[in-house]
Amino acid sequence: MSDLKRTPLRDFHAAHGARLVDFAGWEMPVQYRSILEEHKAVRRAAGLFDVSHMGEVDVAGPGAGAFLDSLVTNAVGRMYPGRVLYSPMCAADAGVIDDLLVYMRGPGDYFLCINAGNIPPDLEWIRARAAGQDVRVTDRSEATALLAIQGPRALAIVQPLAGTRLEALKYYHFTQGEVAGVPCTISRTGYTGEDGFELYHGAGDAVRLAEALLAAGAPHGLELCGLGARDSLRLEAGYPLYGHEITREISPLTAGLGWTVRLDKPGDFSGRAALAAEKAGGSPRRVVFFKTGDRRIIRPETPVFGAGGGPVGRVLSGTLSPMLSVAIGSALVDAPAASGELRADVRGSPVHLHLVKPPFVELKKLP
């Protein structure tokens, strides 16, 4: 894996027994002790994830706010300093180029967190649309590391290390401060469905911060977690993953993310006409979530069949829910079939897909 990109914590992961794999061109930990135990630790106590492979892009200048509103589907114009906004970024045909987080530091001062595998095409897309506008686009990905501490004990672990009162920080808000003496952008966000923080900081401080969090978290049951648990946690919470529930062929409306598409905001934005037409006419396909009732995992691309026996779609994501001990997943199906009986075949044996409105498990309401 010598040709893979590495985060500043690669040797930290190896020293702590991680199994490293190729993920979107990065050498990343998929697990440490056990995906099952790491998942349960996040639901019951806390888990620490390295997500430094994600991209960070500054968008600044007098026209930054209006530019971002034309770039993404959600309403950037309604943001205020310290706010975080989740939004798809669509092409003209409403296909999703990426889903990202928009951070507003102040008027004309924003940064984006984008998916690791999409950094080059996202930058090309953003810079092409910024040409001639009063904005500056700066890629800070290589200089920035990102640690996520997630779970009901996250606040108790991070607060003693922080110089800022974090209890008052609301969900999808952020502040600047120090954690274990490391300057951080402290964001109350995450990808697990649990409370927690994402800590953006300088790449050179990553090991020091990770070791401090690990030591502080030991009495609270903190576990180091890899990408395996991150995926099972996000699916259990019903969160989309780019390349699965949202793609260039799956629009936000098809994916059930209509709340992120603000057709009422002023001005045009990329994909607006196609999304308006889809909303008016109805989406021909729908992303649905299911559980099976047993432990047989339904793998992505498995065909899905309807009540009449014919194919009506395909599985997008599938895993075992560690909290429920049953297989769960998502599928893209024809809209008329989305409320009927669905099944898939696993090695020639039929498995019924019981539709569920996520999350699959009860999640604590976040502040």
Order of alpha helices (4+ residues) and beta strands (2+ residues): beta-alpha-beta-beta-alpha-beta-beta-alpha-beta-beta-beta-alpha-beta-beta-alpha-beta-beta-beta-alpha-beta-alpha-alpha-beta-beta-beta-beta-beta-beta
